[in-house]
Amino acid sequence: MTSLPQPTQTQQSMAESIDDRLITVIDRLTESLNVCYEAEGYDPKGDYRKGYPYATGHAQSAMANSIQELDSIVRLLRGDY
């Protein structure tokens, strides 16, 4: 039986780095989704973090940052640094 070649230290390090970056993207999107679920409406005298305007801004920021991070990961994998 033929064994598969073992990844080099650089390949292993890159895979771990990509894994960490993807987990960060997932965590960021999950947190933003939770903020959206908890939004109750707009109350100028209430907790601003519970309003739709805050949830909208939080979601927009999370999506924009996730797009940038995923694009960076794809470029790294393609060798387009």
N, C-alpha and C positions, 0 to 999 in steps of 0.2 A: 504494500500500500504506500502511495506517495504522500508525504506530508506537505502541508502548505508552508510557504516561506513565512518566517516570522517578521513582523514589522520592525523597522529600524527604530532607534530611539527617537529620531526626529519625527517619524511618522506617528509613533505612539504619543509623543508630546503634542503634535498638531491635532490628533484625534481627541485627546483630552481637552485641549483648548477649545475646539469646536463644540464639544459636548457641553462644556461649561457655558459657553456663549449661547447655545441653544436653550439651555435650562434657564438662563437669565431672561431670554426673550419670552419663554413660556411663563415664567414668574411675573414678568412685567404685564403681560396680557391678562393673566389670571387676576392680578391685583386690580387692574383697570376694570375688568368685567365685574368684579365684586363691588367696586365703587358705583358702577352703573346700576347694579341690582339694588343697592342700598339707597339710591337717590329717591327722595320723597317729594320733590317739588321745590319751588323757590320760596323761601321765607327770609326776607331781608334782616329779620331780627334773630333768626335761628342760626344753627351751625352751618356755615357756608359749605362745609365738606359733605353735607347731606343733600345739597341742591342739584338740580339738573345742569345749571351752568358749570359748576365744578366738575361734575361727572363727564360732561361733554369735553371740557378742556383736558381732563385727565385721560380720557379715551383717545382723543386726538393726539396727544403727546405720546402715549404708549404705542399707538399704531405707527406714527412717524418714526419713532426710535427703533421699533421692531423692523420696519422696512429697511432702514439704513443698516442695521446689524445683519439682517438676512442677506442683503445685497453684498455686504462686505464678506460674509462667509462664502457666498457663491463665487465671488471673484477670487478668494483665496483658494478654493477647491479647483477652480479652472486655471489657476496660475496667472491671473490677470492683476497682480498686485498693483 
